[in-house]
Amino acid sequence: MSALIATRALTKRYGSHVTALDDLTLDVEPGIIGLVGPNGAGKSTLLKILLGLLGPTSGSATVMGMDVVSDGAQIRQLVGYLPEHDCLPPDVSATDFVSHMGRMSGLPAAAARERTAEVLRHVGLYEERYRPIGGYSTGMKQRVKLAQAIVHDPKLLLLDEPTNGLDPAGRDEMLDLVHRTGTEFGIATVVASHLLGEIERVCSFLLAIDAGKLLRAAPISSFVEHTGTLGVELEDGADLLAARLV
């Protein structure tokens, strides 16, 4: 039985100066897996290679036993992907967009409409489903992106910074939704984030990478049980907090 995701000495360079992934070797089993690392660590590059959208410079990777270089189209039929950046058409309704994505993934028209209604209800957009996406809040747009990622009933979800741009309440709701999606639908899920505090709330296993190298791969419990340090991560106001603490 092959691993869900396996990489061997996977390396990706952009030009001669930027190494996004550096000799990355790992085996990932099903579950809700956190992929954590600072911005620029190589998380998005890894996800795009796993989807067959980017070719590695050297090394190899498989998803569900399929090679990312030769079997990219087959992999994408079985994988749902939530991209990091805003990429939704503003003048199309959520219903039309998600059902279109379902059909692109091979669903017949009637099945795509049926599944679209189900997944929009699951992500909490059923009442708003006929409104143009351009009028949606950031949180609603992230939910549309999650809906299109699961409409074709994938075996694996790759979520790139799913809480991007959300306020604390929106982040909580999105993380709860990601956890429910992985557990209720039984879909293996990889959640990429630069915020460890978010990841540890929904994931059972953690992959930590930095500068394209694997720092550690272990159950989430082993990351938090040995450290005697409390880490506080701030979006802004670091100088003010430091002054207060002093």
C-alpha angles and dihedrals in degrees: 000000000000123000120263089244125009130176129183120198088328111188131177123184128182107207117321099304109045120070109185096174122025120197093316115186121176145139119214124195124200120283135083103310126191119217105196133178140119121284107286093028092122100260097129091043091054092050092049091050090050088053092051091243094116126037119226119241090224140342126046143264136192132195115201087344094307122121114243093218100048102025102042096126092049092048092051090055089060099038131073117210130198107192121215099233131066105266105153124125106246098208097053127084121242090245093054094044098047094044089049090053089049090054091047086057091054105268117141113246097257093046091047091054092048094048091045091058090049097049095043088054089048093053093044099250101107094110092048097041098114097049119103110262091231089074094053125108119243090260092053091049091053088052091052088052090052091047093054089047093058102032093097093049097246126199092223134030123206110194117187111201094326092183094054112146095001127132118237094270091047090049091052091051093047094048090049089050092049090050093048091047092053095044103035095042093035092229118158105238136196113197115194116201141149089217112085092187090062095045096051091058095062107022133079096193130039134207112192118195133175129180088357095302127113110246097179143339115199145121111292092243092064091056095057104035100065103043122096092193129096111211119206115195119199132192091201140338094065094140092051092049092048090051092050092048091050 
